[in-house]
């Protein structure tokens, strides 16, 4: 279980009552992001409080009346999902930094410069976010904030979420080394085996992973793979 000193208070007020649990801050953030988190070892205390700082507990009868269950994990999850999470300044900074990295990674993976067709490096996205003074909310989803960031970045940075189609040709002997990774990166279509024994296909990927694709192909095929953007 998480230590009490490392936990944060998740609080939900409804029907004139307040319900609080002490929970691991990272787990709380993940639940706010919509992830399925096992809370069995993420609560500091197996109790629901009216006021966690005072140690005032909520009776099981009142919990059942409000949540229609006495299952602590189910109750804690609902409190976190519907309520607010109280964090220290240091904890908030840590959570904000983690969420900022997720936002930058998502944009870098999926966005491109429409003027050049090339992806934006993460450092460029970070710099632009700092320039527009975007405030990262550690408890809002990445997807929601990505759209806000893009809106703020467009006046200063040519950027667009897009997918690209890359035609790939790989010598037969390297096919087993690349096919698994290619399937993990995007959608494969128009597969065929050519007369020279090579494998050919179209791979649809987020625009921002082009560089990663080319680097992996070069490494796995010793530079023998051929690629071309399909307009």
KOLVO-638513 format. One record per residue: residue number from 0; x, y negated, z of N, C-alpha, C in turn; residue in three letters. Coordinates in steps of 0.1 Angstrom, whole numbers, always signed. Atoms other than C-alpha are relative to their C-alpha. Example, Ala and Ser with C-alpha at 12.3 -4.5 7.8 and 13.67 -1.06 7.14 Angstrom:
BEGIN
LODREN   pos   neast   nnorth     nup   caeast   canorth    caup   ceast   cnorth     cup   code
LODREN     0      +9      +12      +0     +123       +45     +78      +9      -12      +0    ALA
LODREN     1      -9      +11      +0     +137       +11     +71      -8      -11      +8    SER
//
This chain:
BEGIN
LODREN   pos   neast   nnorth     nup   caeast   canorth    caup   ceast   cnorth     cup   code
LODREN     0      +8      +12      +0       +0        +0      +0      +9      -12      +0    UNK
LODREN     1      -7      +13      +1      +10       -36      -6      +1       -6     +15    UNK
LODREN     2      -1       +6     -13      +23       -54     +25      -9      -12      +1    UNK
LODREN     3      +9      +11      -3       +0       -80     +41      +6      -13      -4    UNK
LODREN     4      -7      +12      +3      +26      -107     +37      +2       -2     -15    UNK
LODREN     5      -2       +1     +15      +29      -100      -1     -14       -1      -7    UNK
LODREN     6     +13       -1      +6       -9       -98      -7      -6      -15      -1    UNK
LODREN     7      +7      +12      +1      -32      -126     -18     -15       +3      +3    UNK
LODREN     8     +14       -1      -3      -68      -133      -9      -9       -1     -12    UNK
LODREN     9     +10       +1     +10      -95      -125     -34     -13       -3      +7    UNK
LODREN    10     +12       +4      -7     -127      -143     -24     -11       -2     -10    UNK
LODREN    11     +12       +2      +8     -162      -142     -38     -11       -4     +10    UNK
LODREN    12     +12       +5      -8     -192      -161     -23     -12       +2      -8    UNK
LODREN    13     +13       -2      +7     -227      -150     -32     -11       +2     +11    UNK
LODREN    14     +11       -1      -8     -261      -152     -16      +3       -5     +15    UNK
LODREN    15      -3       +6     -13     -247      -173     +13     +10       +7      +8    UNK
LODREN    16     -10       -8      -7     -221      -148     +22     +14       -1      -7    UNK
LODREN    17     -14       +0      +6     -183      -147     +17      +6      +13      +2    UNK
LODREN    18      -6      -12      -1     -164      -116      +9     +15       -1      -4    UNK
LODREN    19     -14       +1      +3     -126      -113      +9      +8      +13      +2    UNK
LODREN    20      -9      -12      -1     -100       -86      +3     +14       -5      -2    UNK
LODREN    21     -14       +3      +2      -62       -87      +5      +6      +10     -10    UNK
LODREN    22      -3       -8     +12      -48       -75     -28     +14       -4      -5    UNK
LODREN    23     -13       +3      +7      -15       -73     -47      -3      -10     -11    UNK
LODREN    24      +3      +11      +9      -13      -105     -68      +1       +5     -15    UNK
LODREN    25      -1       -4     +14       -2       -87    -100     -12       +9      -4    UNK
LODREN    26     +12       -8      +3      -30       -62     -97     -12       -9      -2    UNK
LODREN    27     +12      +10      +1      -55       -91     -92      +1       -6     -14    UNK
LODREN    28      -2       +6     +14      -41      -107    -124      -4       +9     -11    UNK
LODREN    29      +3      -10     +11      -44       -75    -144     -15       +2      -1    UNK
LODREN    30     +14       -1      +0      -80       -71    -133      -7      -12      -6    UNK
LODREN    31      +6      +12      +7      -88      -107    -143      +2       +1     -15    UNK
LODREN    32      -2       -2     +15      -73       -98    -177      -8      +11      -6    UNK
LODREN    33      +9      -10      +5      -98       -70    -180      +6      +14      -1    UNK
LODREN    34      -7      -13      +0      -73       -41    -174      -6       +9     +10    UNK
LODREN    35      +5      -10      -9      -83        -9    -157     +12       +3     +10    UNK
LODREN    36     -10       -2     -10      -62        -9    -125      -4       +8     +11    UNK
LODREN    37      +3       -8     -12      -61       +17     -98      +3       -8     +13    UNK
LODREN    38      -2       +9     -12      -66        -3     -66      +2       +8     +13    UNK
LODREN    39      -1       -9     -12      -62       +27     -43     +12       -4      +9    UNK
LODREN    40     -12       +4      -7      -27       +15     -33      +4      -15      -1    UNK
LODREN    41      -2      +14      +3      -31       -22     -42      -6       -9     +11    UNK
LODREN    42      +6       +9     -11      -50       -34     -11      +9       +1     +12    UNK
LODREN    43      -8       +1     -12      -31       -45     +20      -7       +7     +12    UNK
LODREN    44      +9       -6     -11      -60       -34     +43     -12       +6      -6    UNK
LODREN    45     +13       -7      +5      -89       -10     +37     -12       -6      +6    UNK
LODREN    46     +12       +8      -7     -114       -37     +48      -4      -11      -9    UNK
LODREN    47      +5      +12      +7     -136       -64     +34      -3      -10     +12    UNK
LODREN    48      +1      +10     -10     -136       -96     +54      -9      -12      -3    UNK
LODREN    49      +7      +13      +1     -158      -127     +60     +11      -10      -1    UNK
LODREN    50     -12       +9      +0     -125      -145     +67     +12       +8      +3    UNK
LODREN    51     -12       -9      -2      -93      -125     +62     +10       -6      +9    UNK
LODREN    52     -10       +7      -9      -71      -151     +80      -4       +2     +15    UNK
LODREN    53      +5       -1     -13      -93      -147    +111      -2      +15      +4    UNK
LODREN    54      +3      -15      -3      -98      -109    +107     -14       +3      +2    UNK
LODREN    55     +15       -3      -2     -136      -112    +107      -4      +10     -12    UNK
LODREN    56      +3      -10     +10     -148       -80     +89     -15       -1      -3    UNK
LODREN    57     +13       -1      +4     -180       -75     +70      -5      +14      +3    UNK
LODREN    58      +6      -13      -3     -203       -47     +82      -2       +8     -12    UNK
LODREN    59      +3       -9     +11     -208       -17     +61     -14       -1      -5    UNK
LODREN    60     +14       +2      +4     -245       -23     +61      -2      -12      -9    UNK
LODREN    61      +1      +12      +8     -241       -58     +47      +7       +2     -13    UNK
LODREN    62      -6       -3     +12     -217       -45     +21      -9       +8      -9    UNK
LODREN    63      +9       -9      +8     -241       -18     +10     -12       -9      -5    UNK
LODREN    64     +12       +8      +4     -270       -44      +9      +4       -9     -12    UNK
LODREN    65      -4       +9     +11     -249       -67     -14      +5       +7     -12    UNK
LODREN    66      -7       -7     +11     -229       -43     -35      -7      +13      -4    UNK
LODREN    67      +7      -13      +3     -252       -13     -34      +9      +12      +1    UNK
LODREN    68      -9      -11      -2     -223        +9     -24      +9       -3     +13    UNK
LODREN    69     -10       +2     -11     -198       +14      +5     +14       +4      -5    UNK
LODREN    70     -13       -3      +6     -170       +23     -19      +9      -12      +0    UNK
LODREN    71      -9      +12      -2     -142        -1      -9      +6       -4     -13    UNK
LODREN    72      -7       +3     +13     -124        +2     -43      -9       -7      -9    UNK
LODREN    73      +9       +6      +9     -155        -6     -63      -4      -14      +5    UNK
LODREN    74      +4      +13      -6     -164       -35     -39     +12      -10      -3    UNK
LODREN    75     -12       +9      +2     -128       -49     -41      +1       -4     -14    UNK
LODREN    76      -1       +3     +14     -128       -47     -79     -11      -11      -4    UNK
LODREN    77     +10      +10      +3     -161       -67     -81      +3      -13      +6    UNK
LODREN    78      -4      +13      -7     -148       -93     -56     +11       -7      -9    UNK
LODREN    79     -11       +6      +8     -117       -98     -77      -5       -5     -14    UNK
LODREN    80      +5       +3     +14     -135       -98    -111      -9      -13      +1    UNK
LODREN    81      +9      +11      +0     -162      -123    -100      +4      -12      +9    UNK
LODREN    82      -4      +10      -9     -144      -143     -74     +13       -8      -4    UNK
LODREN    83     -12       +7      +2     -113      -165     -70     +11       +6      +7    UNK
LODREN    84     -12       -6      -7      -78      -154     -61      +8      -12      +6    UNK
LODREN    85      -7      +10      -7      -60      -175     -35     +15       +4      +1    UNK
LODREN    86     -14       -4      +0      -22      -175     -41      +8      -11      +6    UNK
LODREN    87     -10      +10      -5       +8      -193     -26      +6       -7     -12    UNK
LODREN    88      -6       +7     +11      +27      -218     -47     +10       +9      -7    UNK
LODREN    89     -10       -9      +6      +55      -193     -53      -6      +11      -8    UNK
LODREN    90      +7      -11      +7      +31      -165     -62      -6       -6     -13    UNK
LODREN    91      +6       +6     +13      +13      -188     -87     +11       -3     -10    UNK
LODREN    92     -11       +2     +10      +46      -198    -103      +4      +13      -7    UNK
LODREN    93      -4      -13      +5      +55      -161    -107     -10       +5     -10    UNK
LODREN    94     +10       -5      +9      +22      -152    -122      -2       -8     -12    UNK
LODREN    95      +0       +8     +12      +22      -182    -145     +11       +3      -9    UNK
LODREN    96     -11       -3      +9      +56      -173    -158      -2      +13      -7    UNK
LODREN    97      +3      -13      +7      +45      -137    -165     -10       -2     -10    UNK
LODREN    98     +10       +2     +10      +14      -149    -183      +5       -9     -11    UNK
LODREN    99      -6       +8     +11      +34      -175    -202      +7       +9     -10    UNK
LODREN   100      -8       -9      +9      +57      -148    -215     -10       +9      -9    UNK
LODREN   101      +9       -8      +8      +27      -127    -226      -6       -8     -11    UNK
LODREN   102      +6       +9     +10      +11      -157    -244     +10       -2     -12    UNK
LODREN   103     -10       +3     +10      +44      -165    -262      +2      +13      -9    UNK
LODREN   104      -2      -13      +8      +49      -128    -272     -11       +3      -9    UNK
LODREN   105     +12       -3      +8      +14      -125    -285      +0      -10     -13    UNK
LODREN   106      -1      +10     +12      +18      -157    -307     +11       +4      -9    UNK
LODREN   107     -12       -3      +9      +53      -147    -319      -3      +12      -8    UNK
LODREN   108      +2      -12      +7      +40      -113    -329     -10       -2     -11    UNK
LODREN   109     +11       +1     +10       +9      -125    -348      +0      -12      -8    UNK
LODREN   110      +1      +13      +7      +16      -160    -360     +12       -1     -11    UNK
LODREN   111     -11       +3     +10      +36      -173    -390      -1      -15      -4    UNK
LODREN   112      +0      +14      +6      +46      -206    -406      -6       +1     -14    UNK
LODREN   113      +6       -2     +13      +22      -209    -435      +8       -7     -11    UNK
LODREN   114      -8       +7     +10      +47      -232    -453     +11       +9      -5    UNK
LODREN   115     -11       -8      +4      +74      -206    -454      -3      +15      -1    UNK
LODREN   116      +4      -14      -1      +56      -173    -447      +8       +8     +10    UNK
LODREN   117      -9       -6      -9      +82      -166    -420      -6       -1     +15    UNK
LODREN   118      +5       +0     -14      +74      -158    -383      +7      -11      +8    UNK
LODREN   119      -6      +10      -9      +81      -184    -356      +7       +8     +12    UNK
LODREN   120      -7       -7     -11     +108      -173    -331      -6       -4     +14    UNK
LODREN   121      +6       +3     -14      +96      -171    -294      +5      -14      +5    UNK
LODREN   122      -6      +13      -5     +120      -200    -285      -7      -12      -5    UNK
LODREN   123      +7      +11      +6     +103      -223    -309     -14       -2      +5    UNK
LODREN   124     +13       +0      -6      +69      -214    -296      +0       -6     +14    UNK
LODREN   125      -2       +5     -14      +81      -220    -260      +2      -15      +0    UNK
LODREN   126      -3      +15      +0      +95      -254    -269     -12       -8      -4    UNK
LODREN   127     +12       +7      +4      +63      -264    -286     -10       -1     +11    UNK
LODREN   128     +10       -1     -12      +42      -253    -256      +4      -10     +10    UNK
LODREN   129      -5      +10     -10      +64      -274    -234      -2      -14      -5    UNK
LODREN   130      +2      +14      +5      +61      -304    -257     -14       -4      +1    UNK
LODREN   131     +14       +4      -2      +23      -303    -256      -5       +1     +14    UNK
LODREN   132      +3       -1     -14      +24      -297    -219     -12       +9      +3    UNK
LODREN   133     +11       -9      -2       +2      -267    -220      +1       +6     +14    UNK
LODREN   134      +0       -6     -13       -8      -255    -185      -5      +14      +0    UNK
LODREN   135      +4      -15      +0       -9      -217    -182      -8       +3     +13    UNK
LODREN   136      +9       -5     -11      -37      -203    -160      +4      +14      +2    UNK
LODREN   137      -4      -14      -2      -24      -171    -144     -11      +10      +1    UNK
LODREN   138     +11       -9      -2      -59      -157    -140     -10       -1     -12    UNK
LODREN   139      +9       +0     +11      -74      -164    -174      +7      +10     -10    UNK
LODREN   140      -5      -10      +9      -70      -138    -202     +10       -6     -10    UNK
LODREN   141     -10       +4     +10      -41      -140    -227      -7       -5     -13    UNK
LODREN   142      +7       +3     +13      -65      -140    -257      -6      -14      +0    UNK
LODREN   143      +7      +13      -1      -85      -170    -244     +10      -11      -1    UNK
LODREN   144     -10      +10      +0      -54      -190    -238      +8       -1     -13    UNK
LODREN   145      -7       +1     +12      -37      -181    -270      -7       -9     -10    UNK
LODREN   146      +7       +9      +9      -65      -198    -289      +1      -14      +3    UNK
LODREN   147      -2      +14      -5      -61      -229    -268     +14       -5      -4    UNK
LODREN   148     -14       +3      +4      -24      -229    -274      +1       -3     -14    UNK
LODREN   149      +0       +2     +14      -28      -226    -311      -6      -13      -4    UNK
LODREN   150      +7      +12      +3      -52      -255    -312      +9      -12      +4    UNK
LODREN   151      -9      +11      -4      -27      -277    -293     +13       -1      -8    UNK
LODREN   152     -12       +0      +7       +3      -266    -313      -1       -4     -15    UNK
LODREN   153      +2       +3     +14      -11      -271    -348      +4      -14      -4    UNK
LODREN   154      -4      +13      +4       -6      -309    -348     +15       -2      -1    UNK
LODREN   155     -15       +2      +0      +32      -305    -342      +7      +12      -6    UNK
LODREN   156      -7      -12      +5      +39      -270    -356      -9       +7     -10    UNK
LODREN   157      +8       -7     +10      +27      -254    -388      -1      +15      +4    UNK
LODREN   158      +1      -13      -5      +13      -222    -375     -14       +6      -3    UNK
LODREN   159     +12       -6      +3      -13      -197    -384      +1      +15      +4    UNK
LODREN   160      +1      -15      -3      -24      -162    -372      -3       +6     -14    UNK
LODREN   161      +1       -6     +13      -21      -140    -402      +5      +14      +0    UNK
LODREN   162      -6      -13      +3      -13      -105    -415      +6       -1     -13    UNK
LODREN   163      -7       -1     +13      +10       -97    -443      +0      +15      -4    UNK
LODREN   164      -1      -13      +6      +12       -67    -466     +14       +2      -6    UNK
LODREN   165     -13       -3      +4      +46       -52    -472      +1      +13      -7    UNK
LODREN   166      -2      -12      +7      +54       -27    -499     +13       +6      +4    UNK
LODREN   167     -12       -6      -5      +79        -2    -486      +3      +13      -9    UNK
LODREN   168      -5      -12      +7     +100       +24    -504     +11       +6      +8    UNK
LODREN   169      -9       -6      -9     +119       +49    -483      +5      +13      -7    UNK
LODREN   170      -5      -13      +5     +142       +78    -495      -6      +11      +8    UNK
LODREN   171      +7      -12      -6     +127      +112    -487      +7       +4     +13    UNK
LODREN   172      -7       -5     -12     +155      +121    -462      -2       -8     +12    UNK
LODREN   173      +2       +9     -12     +147       +91    -440     -15       -1      +4    UNK
LODREN   174     +14       +1      -3     +109       +95    -441      -4       +4     +14    UNK
LODREN   175      +3       -4     -13     +107      +115    -409      +4      -10     +11    UNK
LODREN   176      -5      +10     -10     +127       +88    -390      -8      -12      +1    UNK
LODREN   177      +7      +13      +0     +104       +59    -400     -15       +1      +1    UNK
LODREN   178     +14       -1      +1      +69       +72    -404      -7       -3     +13    UNK
LODREN   179      +7       +2     -13      +60       +73    -367      +0      -15      +4    UNK
LODREN   180      -1      +14      -3      +73       +38    -361      -9       -9      -9    UNK
LODREN   181      +9       +8      +9      +55       +24    -391     -14       +1      +3    UNK
LODREN   182     +14       -1      -4      +22       +38    -380      -3       -8     +13    UNK
LODREN   183      +2       +7     -13      +27       +22    -346      +0      -15      -2    UNK
LODREN   184      -1      +14      +2      +34       -12    -362     -12       -6      -7    UNK
LODREN   185     +11       +6      +8       +4       -16    -386      -8      +11      -7    UNK
LODREN   186      +9       -9      +7      -20        +0    -410      +7       +3     -14    UNK
LODREN   187      -6       -6     +12       -6       +22    -438     -11       +3     -11    UNK
LODREN   188      +9       -3     +11      -23       +24    -472      +8       +2     -13    UNK
LODREN   189      -6       -2     +13      -16       +34    -508     +13       +8      +1    UNK
LODREN   190     -12       -8      -1       +8       +61    -498      +2       +9     -13    UNK
LODREN   191      -3       -9     +11      +25       +81    -526     +14       +5      +0    UNK
LODREN   192     -14       -5      +2      +55      +102    -534      +4       -2     -14    UNK
LODREN   193      -4       +4     +13      +74       +89    -563      +8      +11      -7    UNK
LODREN   194      -7      -10      +8      +91      +108    -591     +14       +3      +4    UNK
LODREN   195     -13       -2      -4     +125      +102    -576      +1       +6     +14    UNK
LODREN   196      +0       -6     -13     +114      +118    -543      -3       -9     +11    UNK
LODREN   197      +2      +10     -11     +110       +86    -524     -15       -1      +4    UNK
LODREN   198     +14       +3      -5      +79       +77    -503      -2      -15      -1    UNK
LODREN   199      +4      +14      +1      +61       +45    -510     -14       -2      +6    UNK
LODREN   200     +13       +4      -6      +33       +27    -492      -1      -15      +2    UNK
LODREN   201      +2      +14      -4      +18        -6    -483      -3       +0     +15    UNK
LODREN   202      +2       +2     -14      +20       -16    -446      -5      -13      +3    UNK
LODREN   203      +6      +12      -4       -3       -42    -432      +4       -3     +15    UNK
LODREN   204      -5       +3     -13      +13       -59    -401      -3      -14      +4    UNK
LODREN   205      +1      +14      -4       +9       -90    -380     +12       -8      -6    UNK
LODREN   206     -11       +8      +7      +30      -118    -397     +12       -1      +9    UNK
LODREN   207     -11       +2      -8      +52      -122    -367     +10      +12      +2    UNK
LODREN   208      -9      -12      -2      +67       -87    -368      +8       +4     -12    UNK
LODREN   209      -7       -3     +12      +82       -89    -402     +15       +3      +3    UNK
LODREN   210     -14       -1      -3     +117       -94    -388      +3      +13      +6    UNK
LODREN   211      -2      -13      -7     +113       -64    -365      -1      +11      -9    UNK
LODREN   212      +2      -10     +10     +100       -43    -394     +13       +2      -8    UNK
LODREN   213     -12       -1      +9     +130       -51    -416     +12       +6      +8    UNK
LODREN   214     -11       -5      -8     +155       -45    -388      -1      +15      +3    UNK
LODREN   215      +2      -15      -3     +140       -11    -379      +2       +8     -12    UNK
LODREN   216      -2       -7     +12     +139        +0    -415     +15       +1      -4    UNK
LODREN   217     -14       +0      +3     +175       -10    -421      +8       +9      +9    UNK
LODREN   218      -7       -9      -9     +186        +8    -390      -2      +14      -2    UNK
LODREN   219      +4      -14      +2     +167       +40    -396      +4       +6     -13    UNK
LODREN   220      -3       -5     +13     +175       +42    -433     +14       -4      -5    UNK
LODREN   221     -14       +4      +3     +211       +28    -432      +0      -10     -12    UNK
LODREN   222      +0      +10     +11     +200        +0    -455      -6       +4     -13    UNK
LODREN   223      +5       -5     +13     +184       +21    -482     -15       -2      -3    UNK
LODREN   224     +14       +2      +2     +148       +12    -477      -2      -13      -8    UNK
LODREN   225      +3      +12      +8     +133       -13    -501     -14       -6      +4    UNK
LODREN   226     +12       +7      -4     +107       -39    -491      -3      -12      -9    UNK
LODREN   227      +4      +12      +7      +87       -66    -508     -14       -4      +5    UNK
LODREN   228     +13       +5      -4      +58       -88    -497     -10       +1     -12    UNK
LODREN   229     +10       -2     +10      +26       -81    -515      -9      -12      +1    UNK
LODREN   230      +9      +12      +0       +7      -113    -524     -15       +4      -1    UNK
//
